[in-house]
Amino acid sequence: MNAKSTLLAAAAVLALAGTAGADPVKVGMITTLSGGGASLGIDTRDGFMLAVNRAGNPDLSVVIEDDQQKPDIAVQIADKMIQSDKVDVLTGIVWSNLAMAVVPAATAQGKVYLSTNAAPSQLAGKGCHPSYFSVSYQNDNLHEAAGAYAARAGITRAFIMAPNYPAGQDSLAGFKRFYEGEVVAEVYTQLGQTDYAGEIAQIRASGADGVFIFLPGGMGISFVKQYADSGVGLKLIGPAFSFDQSIIQAMGDAALGVLNGANWSPDLDNAANAAFVEAFRAEYGRLPSVYAAYGYDTANLLLSAMDKASVSDADAFRAALREADFASVRGKFSFNASQHPVQDLFMREVVREGDILTNRIVGVAIEDRGHAYEDECKM
Amino acid sequence: MSLMLLIEQALNGLQYGVMLFLMAAGLTLVFGVMGLINLAHGSLYMIGAFACAAVAAATGNFWLGLAASLAAAAAAGALMELTVIRRLYARDHLDQVLATFALILVFSEGTRWAFGSFPLYLDIPRALAGPVRLPGGIDYPLYRLVLIGVGLSVAAGLFWLIGRTRLGIRIRAGEADREMIGALGVDISRLYTIVFALGAALAGLAGALVGALQSVQVGMGEPVLILAFVVIVIGGIGSIKGALVGAILVGMTDTLGRFLLPIAFSTFMERSQATSVGAALASMLIYILMALVLVVRPGGLFGRA
């Protein structure tokens, strides 16, 4: 065999290895499957696994563990997944405080982390990392959408309210970043607060003409029910977290007409989304939430990178992820330099369809939005 | 800030307080009579809310749901006492805390298994929905006024039960000297089951009533449980009167603190900083109150020192 044919054979072998992604990829999913926040983690898992099962790629395997919404447990699980399960990619964390506990250590050990939800500003700006990708958004985005749209919805004097913890403070800052009206009052509630009679009385007395709230999970359910019963009746606006598929059924008609900023909606008009909503409904018997959509997109991004590069070649694999060459259920999707999405932010409204409540898009809040911390990321 | 707003906030504090009382009353009875720390009291609150939501959804009738919540929580309480709690009376408090903490996990995951992870829907009955106009021009939600009424009536009923009935005499005797009333021929184990079921029913009632205003979800009982413990420590362990006074104090302090502190701070601070600092301090206020009460009266306001 001459030198030329040896080279050709070698090139062929390399090409095969490159295209087939011969190395199997093992994913460790850490998410919240028990306790009060479980519905978010369950939707993340179900969306992710729906894409994995639809692709049927035998090279992709997933291990899933419950973090119980506790940072210490999440850290233990991450250590175990990295050391004994030998995972290549970590994903699935819902809460920012858990992400801050797990992500920097995981990326420092050379693991890729794909965020299905939590995307704190620290990891978008100064703490950005070549192995960290946020597939969902940057934490401020949905609040920015609400702020940008509020004036258009006729809210010129806003009463704004969030729980007193880092994400709550970021939320109010995010709302104010693009809000053109006046903020008449700014109120911080307790994290986990369930009774809002005091705040509702303040809203009534404030002279505001609209209310922005960031009250995720059970806090939002409590507030919206009590607010509807109080008869105050000012326009409510917020980020999608407070008015998503998993919780609006528990609010009932009290949620009707509430505006919420999002980067995805079940009625978003593109083929990938129609197929996703249809398949999710058929598989699980309920409508998907934003968390399910992020999980589904994350799995499809990973699958697209596996087709292009082998996970053992870290640089090539990360480059393949950066290309974001997959059909996102959000339609437009690309990564900016800090590896966070550039995408359209929408305004949705809670509506009743038959006997279930869901969201539909009423307008675009901000087009092609990246995030506010891009300049701080040196990578 | 107007006087009307202050009055409205005081009503909110009172309503919050009487709901806390329903939780604290059962807890303090069980602790006072049996010397038992029951961490799973919050689970009974959750069971009441879930029973009410499930029955109200199935029948479309909130009042049937309310009856179901009383029945379900009392039954769960009696069952708990007969199977687990009964074995703990002679043990020390650490064993009781461990065992009842285990019960929290069992009830939480059991509820998730039965109802799923998503919060349930439970709304205020139509007849009580919406605000009413009070003298002075305050629009106040009717349902919250009804809650104040129900809470105060239950308190009156409990005082009558403890102070004027045969069962009450036995309960008080059991608190004072449990060996002696056993020797006098009172069936002490039946008395304990009844007291436990009574406390459980009150927690279930609170869960159902408050569930209509809040989110009916797994784990809803534990935050309330912590407050209920604060209430009985302030009021004096074992005292129903202490539980009532403590609950209203905690409800008022919390509601008015959240309202007034940010306003007070904003007189000398920049606004967004004042709201943040004020809210942080307001969330500590009831614990500061508890510490102060314990400094002045180590046994609580109405406790035996």
HADDOCK unambig.tbl for C-alpha pairs under 7 A between the chains (distance, minus, plus):
assign (segid A and resid 35 and name CA) (segid B and resid 218 and name CA) 6.64 0.50 0.50
assign (segid A and resid 35 and name CA) (segid B and resid 219 and name CA) 6.41 0.50 0.50
assign (segid A and resid 36 and name CA) (segid B and resid 217 and name CA) 6.87 0.50 0.50
assign (segid A and resid 36 and name CA) (segid B and resid 218 and name CA) 5.78 0.50 0.50
assign (segid A and resid 36 and name CA) (segid B and resid 219 and name CA) 5.78 0.50 0.50
assign (segid A and resid 38 and name CA) (segid B and resid 117 and name CA) 6.11 0.50 0.50
assign (segid A and resid 39 and name CA) (segid B and resid 117 and name CA) 5.42 0.50 0.50
assign (segid A and resid 39 and name CA) (segid B and resid 118 and name CA) 5.66 0.50 0.50
assign (segid A and resid 164 and name CA) (segid B and resid 276 and name CA) 6.67 0.50 0.50
assign (segid A and resid 164 and name CA) (segid B and resid 279 and name CA) 7.00 0.50 0.50
assign (segid A and resid 186 and name CA) (segid B and resid 272 and name CA) 6.64 0.50 0.50
assign (segid A and resid 186 and name CA) (segid B and resid 275 and name CA) 6.96 0.50 0.50
assign (segid A and resid 187 and name CA) (segid B and resid 275 and name CA) 5.97 0.50 0.50
assign (segid A and resid 188 and name CA) (segid B and resid 275 and name CA) 6.24 0.50 0.50
assign (segid A and resid 188 and name CA) (segid B and resid 276 and name CA) 6.10 0.50 0.50
assign (segid A and resid 188 and name CA) (segid B and resid 279 and name CA) 5.91 0.50 0.50
assign (segid A and resid 189 and name CA) (segid B and resid 279 and name CA) 6.45 0.50 0.50
assign (segid A and resid 190 and name CA) (segid B and resid 283 and name CA) 6.62 0.50 0.50
assign (segid A and resid 194 and name CA) (segid B and resid 214 and name CA) 6.25 0.50 0.50
assign (segid A and resid 197 and name CA) (segid B and resid 12 and name CA) 6.09 0.50 0.50
assign (segid A and resid 198 and name CA) (segid B and resid 9 and name CA) 5.78 0.50 0.50
assign (segid A and resid 198 and name CA) (segid B and resid 12 and name CA) 6.57 0.50 0.50
assign (segid A and resid 198 and name CA) (segid B and resid 255 and name CA) 6.33 0.50 0.50
assign (segid A and resid 198 and name CA) (segid B and resid 259 and name CA) 6.68 0.50 0.50
assign (segid A and resid 201 and name CA) (segid B and resid 5 and name CA) 6.77 0.50 0.50
assign (segid A and resid 218 and name CA) (segid B and resid 215 and name CA) 5.28 0.50 0.50
assign (segid A and resid 221 and name CA) (segid B and resid 214 and name CA) 6.45 0.50 0.50
assign (segid A and resid 221 and name CA) (segid B and resid 215 and name CA) 5.44 0.50 0.50
assign (segid A and resid 222 and name CA) (segid B and resid 213 and name CA) 6.16 0.50 0.50
assign (segid A and resid 222 and name CA) (segid B and resid 214 and name CA) 3.93 0.50 0.50
assign (segid A and resid 222 and name CA) (segid B and resid 215 and name CA) 5.22 0.50 0.50
assign (segid A and resid 225 and name CA) (segid B and resid 213 and name CA) 6.20 0.50 0.50
assign (segid A and resid 225 and name CA) (segid B and resid 214 and name CA) 6.96 0.50 0.50
assign (segid A and resid 226 and name CA) (segid B and resid 213 and name CA) 5.89 0.50 0.50
assign (segid A and resid 229 and name CA) (segid B and resid 129 and name CA) 6.12 0.50 0.50
assign (segid A and resid 229 and name CA) (segid B and resid 130 and name CA) 4.84 0.50 0.50
assign (segid A and resid 229 and name CA) (segid B and resid 131 and name CA) 6.87 0.50 0.50
assign (segid A and resid 229 and name CA) (segid B and resid 141 and name CA) 6.62 0.50 0.50
assign (segid A and resid 230 and name CA) (segid B and resid 130 and name CA) 5.96 0.50 0.50
assign (segid A and resid 230 and name CA) (segid B and resid 131 and name CA) 5.69 0.50 0.50
assign (segid A and resid 230 and name CA) (segid B and resid 140 and name CA) 6.99 0.50 0.50
assign (segid A and resid 230 and name CA) (segid B and resid 141 and name CA) 5.51 0.50 0.50
assign (segid A and resid 231 and name CA) (segid B and resid 130 and name CA) 6.12 0.50 0.50
assign (segid A and resid 231 and name CA) (segid B and resid 131 and name CA) 6.22 0.50 0.50
assign (segid A and resid 246 and name CA) (segid B and resid 118 and name CA) 6.44 0.50 0.50
assign (segid A and resid 247 and name CA) (segid B and resid 119 and name CA) 6.59 0.50 0.50
assign (segid A and resid 249 and name CA) (segid B and resid 121 and name CA) 6.57 0.50 0.50
assign (segid A and resid 250 and name CA) (segid B and resid 119 and name CA) 5.77 0.50 0.50
assign (segid A and resid 250 and name CA) (segid B and resid 120 and name CA) 5.15 0.50 0.50
assign (segid A and resid 250 and name CA) (segid B and resid 121 and name CA) 3.98 0.50 0.50
assign (segid A and resid 251 and name CA) (segid B and resid 121 and name CA) 6.38 0.50 0.50
assign (segid A and resid 252 and name CA) (segid B and resid 121 and name CA) 6.74 0.50 0.50
